[in-house]
Amino acid sequence: MMPKNQEMVTLINFETHQDDRGSLVAIESSKNIPFNIKRIYYLFKNNPSQTRAKHAHKKLKQVYIAMSGSCKISLDDGEKQEVVTLDKANVGMLFNGLVWREIFDFSEDCVLMVLADEFYEEEDYLKTYEEFLEFRKLNNK
């Protein structure tokens, strides 16, 4: 499903190379990922009854890719909310700006990879929804 609000997130369809042996997707900084990748991490063996993330970032750019399985991502820009399912290893979700996100409904085999344009910085996190709304208001987002 395509996100309705393209300002919140954009889906990237990665070129898939396929033959009798299988499929291959190449991820390249500043080519099919619109930033230099400084950090990669992934979530796996997730408890399907738990919600992850529950935060926003002030400036960090990220791409989420469901390498296997599926999960749902709740997106909220402070005015509009929607839920998008990630379930294809050749599709990435690019976070374009200030977006509150929650990840949930993990399939048992879900591996969610995250590519980021910066190293971990705790100061970049907005950890409560109220803090997110206040930051959004102060920065006219």
C-alpha positions, 0 to 999 in steps of 0.5 A: 500500500502506498502512503497517502501523504508523500510528505511524511514518507515515500516508498522506494521500489528498488531494482530487482535483478532476477534469474534462475538462481534467485533475486538480488537488490543492491542498496547504494548510498546516494544512488537508490538511497537518497543519503549517505548511510552511516548506520544500519541496524535491524529488528528481528525475533520481534514479539508480535504483541508488542509495539516498537519505535514509538518516537520521532526524529528531529532531523534523522533520515531513515529507510525501513526495509522488511527483509523478510516477513511483514510489519505495519507502521503507523505514521503520524505527522501531527495532523494526518495518521495512516498505517502502511504495511511493509512486506516486500524486500525490494521496497523501502520506506523513506522517512522524509521529515518529522513523523511519529512512527510506531511499528507493530503486527510483526510476522514471526519471520519479520526482519526489519532493516533500518538505514540511517544518515547519521550515527545514533544521537539520543538528542535527535529523538522525540520520545513522547507524543506530546514532545513531538507535537510541541517540537512540531509546533515550535518548528512550524512543521 
